[in-house]
Amino acid sequence: MTTTRFAPSPTGYIHVGNLRTALMNYLIARKTGGTFILRLDDTDQERSKPEYIDGIKEDLDWLGLTWDRIEQQSKRLDRYGAVAEELRASGALYEVFETPTELDLKRKKLLNMGRPPVYDRAGLALSAAEKDRLRAGREGYWRFRLDQARTEWVDGILGPVSIDTASVSDPVLIRADGQVLYTFASSVDDIDMGISHVVRGADHVTNTATQIQIMRAMGGSAPAFAHHSLLTGPQGEGLSKRLGTLSLRDLRAQGVAKEALLSLMARLGSNQPVELKLSLDEIAAGFELSQFGAAPTKFDEADLWPLTRARNQALPFAAVRERIAAHGVPAHLAERFWAVVSKNITTLDELKDWAEIVLEGAEAVIDPEDAEFVATALQMLPEAPFTEATWGEWTAGVKAATGRKGRGLFMPLRRALTGREHGPEMADLMPLLQKVRARR
Ligand code: GLU
């Protein structure tokens, strides 16, 4: 039985980077009829905020990435406490007392000697009496005793990985104030919740060796791990600083279609082409973790626009009927409005501009050298309502009267009526046009 989880820390909103993680875990569960858990890694009480929890749920809802179950680490503290007790009893967790300054000093000494700055395990050598004495002055905290051997796994994306934990400091799992750290809580959860597959960013590769050891110390067996490459900008530059502006809610506010985002993020970095897919079922059908590569993945938000455009232009009228009505387009014009205007929009917000143009008339754009020509032409324009024949008849008359033809004839008139250089066929647009502002 496949069980996956998406485990964001609610210390911020979801961005394109963690969307990849969410999506991959969701798709693996979806493909196999398994379970997808939304797990909130909120043991850091200071930085975790309820509004981010709401935000994360809202963003996943928007995308249709529904979870079968929700778990919250802050509600499982007793369980972590119980496991910690077992690990203390078995000697896997040991108490240490060094202050950050003392650790820093040790680190510098080792570096000066040309040795790797790995924690020296001084805590292990303390006698009960020494610990009592230290406890009088400061709180102890707890490190996990790594077995200093190679830890290996076959990564779903990276292939065989082998990490020598002798070069890794024994990680702190429980702080002096009792706060349980992510590395530990996550390992307990992955075992307790029967997680079969963990997909996450390559920044967690070193954690994986530690977590596999923690899980073994608990008597559990580790899930299958896969680490996807980190996203970079189009030039290969780091994205981490920009991720804040690449949050799903910002992209949504800019009008990015969810299908565009899902289609791009589910294939980017794989050997499959990015194509617009309209449903998660379709996306899941072609999804294979093994098709993703280890190299950093270039992400260019500009790629979202052609996909958004294709998505929106393919929407049936029924999907936009309400939106069009909300912009004031009368019902008898609405279907035609969509048929004519849809080919000229990228985001649905642009419908508002076109509604204004047809209902109120556009602010005319007239070059000084065209002013006289446009004035003459507008006098020849019949009163609204216009028909599909209006444009052809009108421009033929204007051509005969002024001698203008081609672009010199059509472009000034288009700009006078729509205020724009580009747009739908004017013959198709005319029957929608309720007012010609330029006439005034
Ligand atoms: N809360 C962790 C993160 O957001 C989860 C990592 C994991 O998937 O184990 O990085």
Boltz pocket constraint, residues with backbone or C-beta under 6 A from the ligand:
constraints:
  - pocket:
      binder: B
      contacts: [[A, 5], [A, 7], [A, 8], [A, 9], [A, 41], [A, 182], [A, 186], [A, 198], [A, 199], [A, 200], [A, 204]]
      max_distance: 6.0
